[in-house]
Amino acid sequence: MTAMHSNIDRREISKFDALASRWWARQGEFRTLHHINPLRLEYIEQRAELKNRRILDIGCGGGLLAEAMAARGAEVTGIDLADEPLAVAKLHLHESSLKVHYRKISAEALAAESSAHFDVITCMEMLEHVPRPESIVQACAALAKPDGHVFFSTLNRNPKSFLLAIVGAEYALRLLPQGTHEYAKFIRPSELERWARQAGLELRDSAGLHYNPLTRIYRLGGNLDVNYFMHFQRPG
């Protein structure tokens, strides 16, 4: 239980608990996640086999990505520490008829119980919400099988990301609820790569996630200035 609760920001848990009932509302507070979910899935699928693979989604929330991967034939486990989003995720399975195993457990606690267990691990839009993201990265490395794939997405820390991800996305364009992010918790790509390398993971690819406010279209590109994805692999 100590491992489960040592890397939690209670304010973040409360924030997502309060919004949980809106998780699957496509035009609600989580509409940005609905819009980028196909890009997240595409990025993962292009780099790792999903069908019949054992996959872990860390910080699964209401289950958007977990269900999308299950629909591709993966055996998915989703973990989170917020009660209400997990309840919503479990309830939505009755609508989708998909199979996802949801658990309330931390990545660190799961790593202590099931090391080298998963073919693919995803941790998307989650690292910037915990006190010690490097601990999550280390747990991901421990949970991955040899040759296993680990995917992260998070936000860069620089003036441009503050302007676009907080001022623009939360206040001007209202793409996200105000207060969703704290700039001090943003993570530079060099920091994420260093933590992963220290944990024994090797960088395979990185890509930026970009939004055009005029066309309202998201796309993947090479610039990591604001939102970015990183793909790592545990050596065989």
Contacts in CASP RR format, 6 or more apart in sequence:
PFRMAT RR
TARGET T0000
AUTHOR 0000-0000-0000
METHOD contacts of the structure
MODEL  1
MTAMHSNIDRREISKFDALASRWWARQGEFRTLHHINPLRLEYIEQRAEL
KNRRILDIGCGGGLLAEAMAARGAEVTGIDLADEPLAVAKLHLHESSLKV
HYRKISAEALAAESSAHFDVITCMEMLEHVPRPESIVQACAALAKPDGHV
FFSTLNRNPKSFLLAIVGAEYALRLLPQGTHEYAKFIRPSELERWARQAG
LELRDSAGLHYNPLTRIYRLGGNLDVNYFMHFQRPG
3 106 0 8 1.000
3 108 0 8 1.000
3 109 0 8 1.000
3 112 0 8 1.000
4 81 0 8 1.000
4 105 0 8 1.000
4 106 0 8 1.000
4 108 0 8 1.000
4 109 0 8 1.000
5 81 0 8 1.000
5 106 0 8 1.000
6 106 0 8 1.000
6 108 0 8 1.000
7 106 0 8 1.000
7 108 0 8 1.000
7 130 0 8 1.000
7 131 0 8 1.000
7 132 0 8 1.000
7 135 0 8 1.000
7 136 0 8 1.000
8 81 0 8 1.000
8 106 0 8 1.000
8 130 0 8 1.000
8 131 0 8 1.000
9 129 0 8 1.000
9 130 0 8 1.000
9 131 0 8 1.000
12 129 0 8 1.000
12 130 0 8 1.000
13 81 0 8 1.000
13 82 0 8 1.000
15 179 0 8 1.000
15 180 0 8 1.000
16 61 0 8 1.000
16 82 0 8 1.000
16 84 0 8 1.000
16 85 0 8 1.000
17 82 0 8 1.000
17 83 0 8 1.000
17 84 0 8 1.000
17 85 0 8 1.000
18 84 0 8 1.000
19 29 0 8 1.000
19 30 0 8 1.000
19 177 0 8 1.000
20 61 0 8 1.000
20 62 0 8 1.000
20 82 0 8 1.000
20 84 0 8 1.000
20 85 0 8 1.000
20 87 0 8 1.000
20 88 0 8 1.000
21 84 0 8 1.000
21 88 0 8 1.000
22 28 0 8 1.000
22 29 0 8 1.000
22 30 0 8 1.000
23 30 0 8 1.000
23 61 0 8 1.000
23 62 0 8 1.000
23 63 0 8 1.000
23 64 0 8 1.000
23 85 0 8 1.000
23 88 0 8 1.000
23 89 0 8 1.000
23 92 0 8 1.000
24 30 0 8 1.000
24 62 0 8 1.000
24 64 0 8 1.000
24 88 0 8 1.000
24 92 0 8 1.000
25 31 0 8 1.000
26 34 0 8 1.000
29 176 0 8 1.000
29 177 0 8 1.000
30 64 0 8 1.000
31 175 0 8 1.000
32 169 0 8 1.000
32 175 0 8 1.000
32 176 0 8 1.000
33 64 0 8 1.000
33 125 0 8 1.000
34 64 0 8 1.000
35 218 0 8 1.000
36 209 0 8 1.000
36 218 0 8 1.000
37 64 0 8 1.000
37 65 0 8 1.000
37 68 0 8 1.000
38 68 0 8 1.000
39 209 0 8 1.000
39 218 0 8 1.000
39 219 0 8 1.000
39 220 0 8 1.000
40 65 0 8 1.000
40 68 0 8 1.000
40 122 0 8 1.000
40 124 0 8 1.000
40 153 0 8 1.000
40 229 0 8 1.000
41 65 0 8 1.000
41 68 0 8 1.000
41 69 0 8 1.000
41 72 0 8 1.000
42 220 0 8 1.000
43 151 0 8 1.000
43 207 0 8 1.000
43 220 0 8 1.000
43 229 0 8 1.000
43 231 0 8 1.000
44 50 0 8 1.000
44 69 0 8 1.000
44 120 0 8 1.000
44 122 0 8 1.000
44 149 0 8 1.000
44 151 0 8 1.000
45 72 0 8 1.000
47 149 0 8 1.000
47 151 0 8 1.000
47 204 0 8 1.000
47 205 0 8 1.000
47 231 0 8 1.000
48 119 0 8 1.000
48 120 0 8 1.000
48 148 0 8 1.000
48 149 0 8 1.000
48 151 0 8 1.000
49 119 0 8 1.000
50 69 0 8 1.000
50 72 0 8 1.000
50 73 0 8 1.000
50 74 0 8 1.000
50 120 0 8 1.000
51 72 0 8 1.000
51 73 0 8 1.000
51 74 0 8 1.000
52 73 0 8 1.000
52 74 0 8 1.000
52 75 0 8 1.000
53 74 0 8 1.000
53 75 0 8 1.000
53 119 0 8 1.000
53 120 0 8 1.000
54 74 0 8 1.000
54 75 0 8 1.000
54 77 0 8 1.000
54 117 0 8 1.000
54 118 0 8 1.000
54 119 0 8 1.000
54 120 0 8 1.000
55 69 0 8 1.000
55 74 0 8 1.000
55 75 0 8 1.000
55 76 0 8 1.000
55 77 0 8 1.000
55 118 0 8 1.000
55 119 0 8 1.000
55 120 0 8 1.000
55 121 0 8 1.000
55 122 0 8 1.000
56 76 0 8 1.000
56 77 0 8 1.000
56 78 0 8 1.000
56 79 0 8 1.000
56 110 0 8 1.000
56 117 0 8 1.000
56 118 0 8 1.000
56 120 0 8 1.000
56 121 0 8 1.000
56 122 0 8 1.000
56 143 0 8 1.000
57 63 0 8 1.000
57 65 0 8 1.000
57 66 0 8 1.000
57 69 0 8 1.000
57 76 0 8 1.000
57 77 0 8 1.000
57 78 0 8 1.000
57 79 0 8 1.000
57 121 0 8 1.000
57 122 0 8 1.000
57 123 0 8 1.000
57 124 0 8 1.000
58 78 0 8 1.000
58 79 0 8 1.000
58 107 0 8 1.000
58 121 0 8 1.000
58 122 0 8 1.000
58 123 0 8 1.000
58 126 0 8 1.000
58 136 0 8 1.000
58 139 0 8 1.000
58 140 0 8 1.000
59 78 0 8 1.000
59 79 0 8 1.000
59 80 0 8 1.000
59 81 0 8 1.000
59 123 0 8 1.000
59 124 0 8 1.000
59 126 0 8 1.000
60 66 0 8 1.000
60 78 0 8 1.000
60 79 0 8 1.000
60 80 0 8 1.000
60 85 0 8 1.000
60 86 0 8 1.000
60 89 0 8 1.000
60 102 0 8 1.000
61 80 0 8 1.000
61 82 0 8 1.000
61 85 0 8 1.000
61 86 0 8 1.000
61 88 0 8 1.000
61 89 0 8 1.000
62 80 0 8 1.000
62 85 0 8 1.000
62 86 0 8 1.000
62 88 0 8 1.000
62 89 0 8 1.000
62 92 0 8 1.000
63 78 0 8 1.000
63 85 0 8 1.000
63 88 0 8 1.000
63 89 0 8 1.000
63 92 0 8 1.000
63 100 0 8 1.000
63 102 0 8 1.000
65 122 0 8 1.000
65 124 0 8 1.000
66 76 0 8 1.000
66 78 0 8 1.000
66 89 0 8 1.000
66 100 0 8 1.000
66 102 0 8 1.000
67 76 0 8 1.000
67 92 0 8 1.000
67 93 0 8 1.000
67 96 0 8 1.000
67 98 0 8 1.000
67 100 0 8 1.000
69 76 0 8 1.000
69 120 0 8 1.000
69 122 0 8 1.000
70 76 0 8 1.000
70 98 0 8 1.000
70 99 0 8 1.000
70 100 0 8 1.000
71 96 0 8 1.000
71 98 0 8 1.000
74 120 0 8 1.000
75 99 0 8 1.000
76 99 0 8 1.000
76 100 0 8 1.000
76 101 0 8 1.000
77 100 0 8 1.000
77 101 0 8 1.000
77 102 0 8 1.000
77 103 0 8 1.000
77 118 0 8 1.000
78 89 0 8 1.000
78 100 0 8 1.000
78 101 0 8 1.000
78 102 0 8 1.000
78 103 0 8 1.000
79 102 0 8 1.000
79 103 0 8 1.000
79 104 0 8 1.000
79 105 0 8 1.000
79 106 0 8 1.000
79 107 0 8 1.000
79 110 0 8 1.000
80 86 0 8 1.000
80 89 0 8 1.000
80 102 0 8 1.000
80 104 0 8 1.000
81 104 0 8 1.000
81 105 0 8 1.000
81 106 0 8 1.000
83 104 0 8 1.000
86 102 0 8 1.000
86 104 0 8 1.000
89 100 0 8 1.000
89 102 0 8 1.000
90 102 0 8 1.000
93 99 0 8 1.000
93 100 0 8 1.000
103 110 0 8 1.000
106 139 0 8 1.000
107 123 0 8 1.000
107 135 0 8 1.000
107 136 0 8 1.000
107 139 0 8 1.000
107 140 0 8 1.000
107 143 0 8 1.000
108 135 0 8 1.000
108 136 0 8 1.000
108 138 0 8 1.000
108 139 0 8 1.000
110 139 0 8 1.000
110 143 0 8 1.000
111 138 0 8 1.000
111 139 0 8 1.000
111 142 0 8 1.000
111 143 0 8 1.000
114 143 0 8 1.000
115 142 0 8 1.000
115 143 0 8 1.000
116 142 0 8 1.000
116 143 0 8 1.000
116 144 0 8 1.000
116 145 0 8 1.000
116 146 0 8 1.000
117 143 0 8 1.000
117 145 0 8 1.000
118 143 0 8 1.000
118 144 0 8 1.000
118 145 0 8 1.000
118 148 0 8 1.000
119 144 0 8 1.000
119 145 0 8 1.000
119 148 0 8 1.000
119 149 0 8 1.000
120 148 0 8 1.000
120 149 0 8 1.000
120 150 0 8 1.000
120 151 0 8 1.000
121 140 0 8 1.000
121 143 0 8 1.000
121 144 0 8 1.000
121 148 0 8 1.000
121 149 0 8 1.000
121 150 0 8 1.000
121 151 0 8 1.000
122 151 0 8 1.000
123 136 0 8 1.000
123 140 0 8 1.000
123 150 0 8 1.000
123 151 0 8 1.000
123 152 0 8 1.000
123 153 0 8 1.000
124 151 0 8 1.000
124 152 0 8 1.000
124 153 0 8 1.000
125 153 0 8 1.000
125 154 0 8 1.000
126 136 0 8 1.000
126 154 0 8 1.000
127 133 0 8 1.000
127 136 0 8 1.000
127 137 0 8 1.000
127 152 0 8 1.000
127 154 0 8 1.000
127 187 0 8 1.000
127 192 0 8 1.000
128 154 0 8 1.000
128 155 0 8 1.000
128 181 0 8 1.000
128 182 0 8 1.000
128 185 0 8 1.000
128 186 0 8 1.000
128 187 0 8 1.000
129 185 0 8 1.000
130 136 0 8 1.000
133 154 0 8 1.000
133 185 0 8 1.000
133 187 0 8 1.000
133 192 0 8 1.000
133 195 0 8 1.000
134 195 0 8 1.000
134 198 0 8 1.000
137 152 0 8 1.000
137 192 0 8 1.000
137 195 0 8 1.000
137 196 0 8 1.000
137 199 0 8 1.000
137 201 0 8 1.000
138 195 0 8 1.000
138 198 0 8 1.000
138 199 0 8 1.000
140 150 0 8 1.000
140 152 0 8 1.000
140 199 0 8 1.000
140 201 0 8 1.000
141 150 0 8 1.000
141 196 0 8 1.000
141 199 0 8 1.000
141 200 0 8 1.000
141 201 0 8 1.000
141 234 0 8 1.000
142 199 0 8 1.000
144 150 0 8 1.000
144 201 0 8 1.000
144 234 0 8 1.000
145 234 0 8 1.000
146 234 0 8 1.000
146 235 0 8 1.000
146 236 0 8 1.000
147 233 0 8 1.000
147 234 0 8 1.000
147 235 0 8 1.000
147 236 0 8 1.000
148 233 0 8 1.000
148 234 0 8 1.000
148 236 0 8 1.000
149 204 0 8 1.000
149 231 0 8 1.000
149 232 0 8 1.000
149 233 0 8 1.000
150 196 0 8 1.000
150 201 0 8 1.000
150 231 0 8 1.000
150 232 0 8 1.000
150 233 0 8 1.000
150 234 0 8 1.000
151 229 0 8 1.000
151 230 0 8 1.000
151 231 0 8 1.000
151 232 0 8 1.000
152 192 0 8 1.000
152 196 0 8 1.000
152 229 0 8 1.000
152 230 0 8 1.000
152 232 0 8 1.000
153 209 0 8 1.000
153 227 0 8 1.000
153 228 0 8 1.000
153 229 0 8 1.000
153 230 0 8 1.000
154 186 0 8 1.000
154 187 0 8 1.000
154 192 0 8 1.000
154 227 0 8 1.000
154 228 0 8 1.000
155 161 0 8 1.000
155 165 0 8 1.000
155 181 0 8 1.000
155 186 0 8 1.000
155 187 0 8 1.000
155 226 0 8 1.000
155 227 0 8 1.000
155 228 0 8 1.000
156 186 0 8 1.000
156 187 0 8 1.000
156 188 0 8 1.000
156 189 0 8 1.000
156 224 0 8 1.000
156 225 0 8 1.000
156 226 0 8 1.000
156 227 0 8 1.000
156 228 0 8 1.000
157 183 0 8 1.000
157 184 0 8 1.000
157 186 0 8 1.000
157 187 0 8 1.000
157 188 0 8 1.000
158 188 0 8 1.000
158 225 0 8 1.000
160 225 0 8 1.000
160 226 0 8 1.000
161 183 0 8 1.000
161 186 0 8 1.000
161 225 0 8 1.000
161 226 0 8 1.000
162 183 0 8 1.000
162 186 0 8 1.000
164 226 0 8 1.000
165 181 0 8 1.000
165 186 0 8 1.000
165 226 0 8 1.000
165 227 0 8 1.000
166 179 0 8 1.000
166 181 0 8 1.000
166 183 0 8 1.000
168 175 0 8 1.000
169 175 0 8 1.000
169 176 0 8 1.000
169 211 0 8 1.000
170 176 0 8 1.000
170 177 0 8 1.000
170 178 0 8 1.000
170 179 0 8 1.000
170 180 0 8 1.000
170 181 0 8 1.000
171 178 0 8 1.000
173 213 0 8 1.000
175 211 0 8 1.000
189 206 0 8 1.000
189 224 0 8 1.000
189 228 0 8 1.000
189 230 0 8 1.000
192 230 0 8 1.000
193 203 0 8 1.000
193 230 0 8 1.000
196 202 0 8 1.000
196 203 0 8 1.000
196 230 0 8 1.000
196 232 0 8 1.000
197 203 0 8 1.000
200 234 0 8 1.000
200 235 0 8 1.000
201 232 0 8 1.000
201 233 0 8 1.000
201 234 0 8 1.000
202 232 0 8 1.000
202 233 0 8 1.000
202 234 0 8 1.000
202 235 0 8 1.000
203 230 0 8 1.000
203 231 0 8 1.000
203 232 0 8 1.000
204 231 0 8 1.000
204 232 0 8 1.000
204 233 0 8 1.000
205 229 0 8 1.000
205 230 0 8 1.000
205 231 0 8 1.000
206 222 0 8 1.000
206 224 0 8 1.000
206 228 0 8 1.000
206 229 0 8 1.000
206 230 0 8 1.000
206 231 0 8 1.000
207 220 0 8 1.000
207 221 0 8 1.000
207 222 0 8 1.000
207 224 0 8 1.000
207 228 0 8 1.000
207 229 0 8 1.000
208 220 0 8 1.000
208 221 0 8 1.000
208 222 0 8 1.000
208 223 0 8 1.000
208 224 0 8 1.000
208 225 0 8 1.000
208 226 0 8 1.000
208 227 0 8 1.000
208 228 0 8 1.000
208 229 0 8 1.000
209 218 0 8 1.000
209 219 0 8 1.000
209 220 0 8 1.000
209 221 0 8 1.000
209 226 0 8 1.000
209 227 0 8 1.000
209 228 0 8 1.000
209 229 0 8 1.000
210 218 0 8 1.000
210 219 0 8 1.000
210 220 0 8 1.000
210 221 0 8 1.000
210 223 0 8 1.000
210 226 0 8 1.000
210 227 0 8 1.000
211 217 0 8 1.000
211 218 0 8 1.000
212 218 0 8 1.000
212 219 0 8 1.000
220 229 0 8 1.000
END
